[in-house]
Amino acid sequence: MEINWDVFIVILVVVLSARLGSAGDIVHIDNVAPKRPGCSNNFVLVKVPTWIEGLEDNEYVGVGARFGPTLESKEKHASHTKLALADPPHCCSKPRNKLTGEVILVHRGNCSFTVKANVAEEAGASAILIINNQTELFKMVCESDADVNIKIPAVMLPQDAGSRLEKYITNNTMVSVALYSPKRPAVDIAEVFLWLMAVGTILCASYWSAWTAREVAIEQEKLLKDASEEFLQVGAAGSSGFVDINTTSAILFVVIASCFLVMLYKLMSFWFVEVLVVLFCIGGVEGLQTCLGALLACFRWFRRYAESFIKVPFFGAVSHLTLAVCPFCITFAVVWAVYRRISFAWIGQDILGIALIITVLQIVRVPNLKVGTVLLGCAFLYDIFWVFVSKWWFHESVMIVVARGDKSGEDGIPMLLKIPRMFDPWGGYSVIGFGDIILPGLVVAFSLRYDWMTKKSLRAGYFVWAMTAYGLGTLITLGKKRGDLTTLWTRGEPERPCPHVQLQPLEQKE
C-alpha cells in the first residue's frame, strides 16, 4: 500500500490554514460589560515591575479595571512605591494597618472590586493590587449601584504573582512596585519584514508552479508533434502530482476549518498543542525535503540523483536525492520541536512554515478563476465566522487568558510565520497565519501560470495585477476588458490544438 503524500499534505494544510492567531493586543475593548461615567476604561494590560530590598526583581503583568484613573504609559513617569499587605486581607473593611501612600495588596472575594478600591482609597493607599484566585485575569467591572468616584488605579494580578509578593511581605521583606501601561507602536519594523516574507513566499511558489506547468506543457506539445501514443499516459502521470481544487473543496474548507476552530477553542490544552506540533513537523519535513530536492536538482552534480528512483515500501518510488536530504529535514524538524521554546526558535519555525507553504502552492492548484473566486469568498466567510467565535469565546469566559504579557505565538500553535517585535515595549511577535498566505497565493500562482501558458508579458498579463491587488477585483475587470474572461473563468489555460489536425474552411454551396 502506498501513501499519496500530496493528498496528505493538502488535508493537513486545510486544517493548519485555519486562523489560529492568539490574542494580539494589550487593549481588550469590551462593549458587553456595562459602561457609565467613572466606569468606562478599556481593559488594558499593566506592567508591574518589582524591587526586593531595593534590588530589581521580577516584572509581572496585570490587567487594569473598568474604573479608576488611567495609568502612566512610560516607565520613567511611574513612581516606585512601597507595597503593603491589607489587614484584613480582603480589604472589605477599613484596614488595621496605617497607610501613607503605599500600594495595598489585597485578596479577591467577600466584596465587590469597587468596594475594595473605595476602602483602600479612604485608608490612604495610592493604588490597589488585587490577587486573583486563579492564574487567569478577570475583568474588574462596576456594579450598577457602586460608587465609582475612585481616584486610585486598580490592577488585578494572577494568583502566582500575588502569592509570591505576599510571601515576601509576610517575611518582613521590603517590596516596592511601579504601575504603568506602555502603548504599543502603531507599526513595528517586524511587520514590514513579515510582509516581505509573505510576499516573497508567494512569489517563489508562483514562479515554481508556473515553471513546472510550462515544462509539462512543452513536453505535451512534443508528444503531440510526434503523434506519440504515450501522450495520455504521460499526461495522466504528470497530473497525478497535483491536486486541483474544485468548488466543492472550497466549500468543504470553510466547514472543516470552522469545525476545527470550535474544537480548538474547546480542547485547547497541552496535549492538543503537542498534536498540532507533530502535524506541523510532518508537513514541514515534507515541504523542506521537496524544496531542498528541487533546489539541489538545479545543479548538474545532483541532477542524476534526482532523476533516479528507488522503490521504498509503503512510500513508493523515491528519488535518491530525496533519500539523501530526508534525514537532514527530519533532524531539523525534531531539533526545532525539542527547542521550540527558546528565543530564536522562530527562525526554524519560519523555515519549516515557508517550505510547507511553497510546497502546498506547488501541489495544490486553482484550475480556473471561478474556483479561485469561490475559494476566496469562502475564506472571507470563514474570517467572519472566526471573528464571531472569538468574540463569543472571550465574552462568555469573561477572562483575559493572555494577560501574561501578550506573547502571541511564542509558545503555542506553530502554524504561523512570526518575527519578534523590535521596538515594542511589550515584546512578543508579529504573526501571520498560513491561510492568509496560501489562499491568495493559490490565485496569484494561477495568474502567473496562465500568463506563461499564453505567453503574455508581465505588462500584458495578470500576474502583476493579482500580486498587487492580492485579490480578484482587478483580475476580473481586466479579463472582461481583454476578452479573456471566459477562458480564465472556465478553462484556466489556453487551448492547444493538435498540429496533425488541419481544419478546412467549409465550402459554400451555390
C-alpha positions in Angstrom: 0.0 0.0 0.0 1.4 3.4 -1.0 0.5 6.7 0.6 -0.3 9.7 -1.6 1.7 12.2 0.4 0.5 15.1 -1.9 -3.1 14.5 -0.8 -2.0 14.1 2.8 -0.3 17.5 2.7 -3.5 19.0 1.2 -5.6 17.6 4.0 -3.0 18.7 6.6 -2.8 22.2 5.3 -6.6 22.6 5.2 -6.5 22.0 8.9 -3.4 24.1 9.5 -4.7 27.0 7.4 -7.4 27.8 10.0 -6.8 31.2 11.5 -5.0 30.3 14.7 -3.8 33.6 16.0 -3.7 34.3 19.7 -5.0 37.4 21.3 -3.0 40.2 19.8 -3.3 43.5 21.7 -2.7 45.0 25.1 -6.1 46.7 25.0 -9.2 44.5 25.3 -12.1 46.6 24.1 -15.3 45.2 25.6 -18.6 46.6 24.6 -20.6 44.0 26.6 -19.5 44.9 30.1 -21.6 48.0 31.2 -20.2 51.5 31.0 -21.1 54.7 32.7 -19.3 57.9 33.8 -16.4 56.8 36.1 -16.6 53.3 34.8 -15.6 53.4 31.1 -12.0 52.3 30.9 -10.8 49.7 28.5 -9.3 46.6 30.0 -5.5 47.2 29.5 -2.6 45.1 30.4 -0.4 46.7 33.1 3.3 46.1 33.7 4.2 45.7 37.4 8.0 45.7 37.9 9.0 44.9 41.5 12.0 45.6 43.7 13.0 43.5 46.7 15.1 45.3 49.3 15.9 47.9 46.7 17.1 45.4 44.1 15.2 44.9 40.9 13.3 41.6 40.8 10.6 40.1 38.5 8.2 42.0 36.4 4.5 40.8 36.4 1.6 41.6 34.1 -1.8 42.5 35.4 -5.0 44.0 34.0 -6.5 47.4 34.7 -10.0 47.8 36.0 -13.0 49.4 34.3 -13.0 52.1 36.9 -10.3 54.4 38.4 -7.8 56.7 36.6 -5.7 55.7 33.7 -2.2 54.6 34.3 1.1 56.2 33.1 2.3 54.9 29.7 6.0 55.4 30.3 8.1 53.7 32.9 10.1 56.8 33.8 6.9 58.6 34.9 5.8 55.7 37.1 7.0 56.1 40.7 8.4 53.3 42.8 6.0 52.8 45.7 6.2 50.6 48.8 3.8 47.6 48.8 1.8 46.9 51.9 -0.4 43.8 52.7 -4.0 44.5 53.6 -5.2 43.5 57.1 -7.8 42.1 56.8 -6.6 40.6 53.5 -9.8 41.0 51.5 -10.0 44.8 52.3 -13.7 44.8 52.6 -13.4 47.0 55.8 -11.0 49.6 56.9 -7.5 48.2 57.2 -5.9 47.9 60.6 -2.5 49.0 59.3 -2.0 52.7 58.7 -1.3 53.6 55.1 0.6 56.7 53.9 0.6 56.4 50.1 1.6 52.8 49.8 0.2 50.4 47.2 -2.0 47.9 49.0 -2.1 44.2 48.1 -5.5 42.5 48.7 -7.2 39.2 48.1 -10.2 38.8 45.8 -13.5 37.9 47.3 -16.0 38.7 50.1 -17.0 42.0 48.5 -17.0 43.8 45.1 -14.0 45.3 43.4 -15.3 48.8 43.7 -15.8 48.4 47.5 -12.2 47.2 47.8 -11.0 50.2 45.8 -13.1 52.7 47.8 -11.9 51.2 51.2 -8.3 51.3 50.0 -8.6 54.9 48.9 -10.1 56.1 52.2 -7.4 54.3 54.1 -4.7 56.3 52.3 -3.5 53.9 49.6 -2.1 55.2 46.3 -3.2 52.2 44.3 -4.7 48.7 44.9 -3.4 45.4 43.6 -6.0 42.6 43.8 -4.7 39.0 43.8 -7.0 36.8 41.7 -7.9 33.3 42.9 -6.7 31.7 39.7 -3.9 32.1 37.1 -6.1 33.9 34.6 -7.1 37.5 35.0 -10.7 38.6 35.5 -12.3 41.7 34.1 -13.0 44.0 37.0 -16.3 45.7 36.2 -18.6 48.0 38.1 -21.9 47.1 39.8 -24.9 49.1 38.9 -25.2 50.8 42.3 -21.5 51.1 43.0 -19.7 54.3 44.0 -17.3 54.7 41.0 -15.8 58.1 42.1 -12.5 56.3 42.6 -9.2 58.2 42.4 -6.7 55.4 42.7 -5.8 52.8 40.0 -6.9 49.2 40.5 -5.0 46.4 38.9 -5.5 42.6 39.2 -2.6 40.2 39.4 -2.6 36.5 38.7 -2.6 34.2 41.7 1.0 33.0 41.5 2.4 36.5 41.2 0.3 37.8 44.1 1.2 34.9 46.3 4.9 35.5 45.7 4.7 39.2 46.6 2.6 38.3 49.7 5.2 35.8 50.9 7.9 38.5 50.7 5.9 40.9 52.8 4.9 38.3 55.3 8.7 37.6 55.8 9.2 41.3 56.6 10.9 42.0 53.3 10.6 45.4 51.8 8.8 45.3 48.4 8.2 48.2 46.1 6.3 48.3 42.8 5.6 50.6 39.9 2.5 50.5 37.7 2.4 51.6 34.1 0.8 50.5 30.8 3.0 51.3 27.8 1.4 51.8 24.5 2.2 49.6 21.6 3.6 51.4 18.5 1.2 51.6 15.5 3.7 49.8 13.2 6.7 47.8 14.2 9.5 47.2 11.7 9.0 43.4 12.3 5.7 43.7 10.5 7.5 45.1 7.4 9.8 42.1 7.3 6.8 39.8 7.9 5.0 41.3 4.9 8.1 40.9 2.8 8.4 37.3 3.9 4.8 36.5 3.0 5.1 38.3 -0.4 8.4 36.6 -1.2 6.9 33.2 -0.3 4.1 33.7 -2.8 6.5 35.0 -5.5 8.8 31.9 -5.1 5.9 29.5 -5.1 4.2 31.2 -8.1 7.3 31.1 -10.3 8.0 27.5 -9.4 4.4 26.5 -10.1 4.4 28.4 -13.5 7.8 26.9 -14.5 6.6 23.4 -13.7 3.4 23.9 -15.7 5.3 25.3 -18.6 7.7 22.3 -18.6 4.7 19.9 -18.6 3.1 21.9 -21.5 6.3 21.8 -23.5 6.6 18.1 -23.0 3.0 17.6 -24.1 3.5 19.6 -27.2 6.5 17.5 -28.2 4.4 14.4 -27.7 1.6 15.8 -29.8 4.0 16.7 -32.7 5.5 13.2 -32.6 2.0 11.8 -32.6 3.1 9.5 -29.7 0.6 7.0 -28.3 2.2 7.7 -24.9 0.6 11.1 -24.6 -2.4 10.0 -22.5 -0.2 8.0 -20.2 2.3 10.8 -19.7 -0.4 13.3 -19.3 -2.0 11.2 -16.6 1.3 10.7 -14.8 2.1 14.4 -14.9 -1.3 15.4 -13.4 -1.0 12.9 -10.6 1.5 15.1 -8.9 -1.0 18.0 -8.5 -4.3 18.4 -6.7 -6.9 20.7 -8.4 -9.3 22.4 -6.1 -13.0 22.4 -7.1 -16.0 24.3 -5.9 -17.0 21.5 -3.5 -13.5 21.5 -2.0 -13.6 25.3 -1.4 -16.9 25.0 0.5 -15.7 22.0 2.5 -12.7 24.1 3.5 -15.0 26.5 5.3 -16.9 23.7 7.0 -13.8 21.8 8.1 -11.9 24.9 9.2 -14.9 26.2 11.2 -15.3 22.9 13.0 -11.6 22.8 13.7 -11.8 26.3 15.1 -14.5 25.5 17.5 -12.7 22.3 18.6 -9.5 24.4 19.1 -11.2 26.8 21.5 -12.9 23.9 23.4 -10.0 21.5 23.5 -7.0 23.8 23.9 -4.7 22.0 26.2 -1.1 20.8 26.4 -1.7 17.6 24.5 -3.7 19.2 21.8 -0.9 21.7 21.1 1.6 18.8 21.1 -0.5 17.0 18.4 -0.5 20.2 16.3 3.3 20.4 16.7 3.7 16.9 15.5 1.4 17.5 12.4 3.3 20.7 11.7 6.6 18.8 11.8 5.4 16.1 9.4 4.2 18.8 6.9 7.4 20.8 7.5 9.6 17.8 6.8 7.7 17.0 3.5 7.9 20.7 2.5 11.6 21.1 3.3 12.7 18.0 1.5 10.6 18.9 -1.5 12.1 22.4 -1.7 15.7 21.3 -1.0 15.4 18.5 -3.5 14.1 20.9 -6.2 16.9 23.4 -5.4 19.7 20.9 -5.5 18.3 19.3 -8.7 19.1 22.6 -10.5 22.8 21.8 -10.2 24.2 19.2 -12.6 26.1 17.4 -9.8 22.8 16.4 -8.2 20.6 16.1 -11.2 21.2 12.5 -11.9 20.4 11.6 -8.3 17.1 13.5 -8.6 16.2 11.6 -11.8 17.0 8.1 -10.4 14.4 6.4 -8.2 14.3 3.5 -5.8 11.3 1.6 -4.6 10.6 2.1 -0.9 8.0 0.0 0.8 4.9 2.0 1.9 6.2 5.1 0.2 6.5 4.0 -3.4 9.1 5.4 -5.8 11.5 7.8 -4.1 14.5 9.6 -5.7 18.0 9.1 -4.4 18.2 12.8 -3.8 15.1 12.8 -1.6 16.5 9.9 0.4 19.7 11.9 0.9 18.1 15.1 2.2 15.3 13.4 4.2 17.5 12.7 7.3 18.6 16.3 7.5 15.0 17.5 7.2 13.8 15.1 9.9 16.6 16.2 12.2 15.9 19.8 11.6 12.2 19.4 12.4 12.9 17.3 15.5 15.5 19.8 16.9 13.1 22.6 16.3 10.3 20.7 18.1 12.5 20.0 21.1 13.9 23.5 21.4 10.9 25.5 20.1 10.6 27.5 23.4 14.0 29.2 23.1 14.1 32.8 22.0 15.4 32.2 18.4 13.3 29.1 17.6 11.1 31.3 15.4 13.8 31.1 12.7 13.3 27.3 12.4 9.6 27.6 12.6 9.6 30.1 9.7 11.9 27.9 7.6 9.6 24.9 8.0 6.5 27.0 7.5 7.7 28.7 4.3 8.9 25.4 2.9 5.5 23.9 3.6 3.6 26.8 2.1 5.7 26.8 -1.1 5.2 23.0 -1.4 1.4 23.4 -1.0 1.2 26.2 -3.6 3.2 23.9 -5.9 1.0 20.9 -5.4 -2.4 22.4 -4.9 -3.7 24.4 -7.9 -6.7 26.5 -8.7 -7.9 25.3 -12.2 -9.7 28.4 -13.2 -10.8 31.8 -11.9 -14.3 30.7 -10.9 -12.9 28.2 -8.4 -10.5 30.9 -7.2 -13.3 33.3 -6.6 -15.3 30.7 -4.7 -12.3 29.8 -2.6 -11.6 33.4 -1.6 -15.3 34.0 -1.0 -15.4 31.0 1.3 -12.3 32.2 3.1 -14.0 35.6 3.7 -17.0 33.8 5.2 -14.6 31.9 7.4 -13.0 35.1 8.6 -16.4 36.4 9.6 -17.1 33.2 11.4 -13.7 33.4 13.2 -14.5 36.9 14.4 -17.9 35.9 15.9 -16.5 32.8 17.5 -13.5 34.7 19.1 -15.8 37.4 20.4 -18.2 34.8 21.8 -15.4 32.9 23.5 -13.9 35.9 25.2 -17.2 37.4 26.3 -18.5 34.1 27.6 -15.4 33.4 29.6 -15.0 37.0 30.8 -11.4 36.1 31.3 -8.3 37.7 29.8 -6.3 34.5 29.4 -3.3 36.1 27.7 -2.6 38.6 30.4 0.9 37.2 30.9 2.5 39.7 28.5 0.8 39.3 25.1 3.5 37.0 23.7 1.3 35.7 20.9 2.6 32.6 19.2 5.7 32.4 21.5 4.9 29.0 22.9 1.8 27.5 21.3 0.3 26.8 17.9 3.1 26.6 15.3 1.0 27.2 12.1 2.2 30.8 11.9 5.0 32.8 10.4 6.4 35.1 13.0 9.1 37.7 13.7 9.9 39.2 17.1 8.7 42.8 17.5 11.8 45.0 17.7 10.6 48.3 19.2 7.5 47.1 21.1 7.8 47.6 24.9 5.6 44.5 25.3 7.8 42.3 23.2 6.0 39.4 21.6 5.8 38.5 17.9 4.2 39.8 14.7 2.5 36.8 13.2 0.6 35.9 10.0 -1.4 32.7 9.6 -0.8 30.1 6.9 -4.3 30.7 5.5 -3.5 34.4 4.9 -0.7 33.3 2.5 -1.9 30.1 1.0 -5.4 31.2 -0.1 -4.5 34.4 -2.0 -1.3 32.6 -3.1 -3.3 30.0 -5.0 -4.9 32.7 -7.1 -1.6 34.5 -7.7 0.1 31.3 -8.8 -2.8 30.6 -11.1 -2.5 34.0 -12.8 1.2 33.5 -13.4 0.7 30.0 -14.8 -1.9 31.5 -17.2 0.4 34.3 -18.3 3.2 31.9 -19.1 1.0 29.4 -20.9 -0.5 32.2 -23.0 3.0 33.8 -23.4 1.9 37.1 -22.0 4.4 39.7 -20.8 4.3 41.0 -17.3 2.7 44.2 -18.5 0.1 42.5 -20.6 -0.5 39.6 -18.2 -2.5 39.2 -15.0 0.2 38.2 -12.5 1.4 41.7 -11.6 -2.2 42.9 -11.1 -3.1 39.8 -9.0 0.1 40.2 -6.9 -0.6 43.9 -6.4 -4.2 43.6 -5.6 -3.8 40.4 -3.6 -7.3 39.6 -4.7 -9.6 39.2 -7.7 -11.3 42.6 -8.3 -8.7 43.9 -10.8 -8.2 40.5 -12.3 -11.9 40.1 -13.2 -12.1 43.7 -14.6 -9.0 43.2 -16.9 -10.2 39.8 -18.0 -13.5 41.2 -19.1 -11.9 44.1 -20.9 -9.4 42.0 -22.8 -11.8 39.3 -23.8 -10.1 36.5 -21.8 -12.6 36.3 -19.0 -14.3 33.2 -20.4 -11.1 31.3 -20.7 -9.9 32.5 -17.3 -13.2 31.6 -15.7 -13.7 28.1 -17.0 -10.6 26.5 -18.6 -7.8 28.3 -16.8 -5.4 27.6 -19.6 -5.3 28.2 -23.4 -6.4 25.6 -25.9 -3.6 23.6 -27.5 -4.8 22.2 -30.8 -3.2 19.1 -32.2 -0.8 20.0 -35.0 -1.8 16.9 -37.0 -5.4 18.1 -37.4 -5.9 20.8 -40.0 -9.3 22.4 -40.0 -10.6 23.1 -43.6 -13.0 26.0 -44.2 -16.5 25.0 -45.2 -17.3 25.5 -48.9 -20.5 27.3 -49.6 -22.9 25.6 -51.8 -24.3 27.6 -54.7 
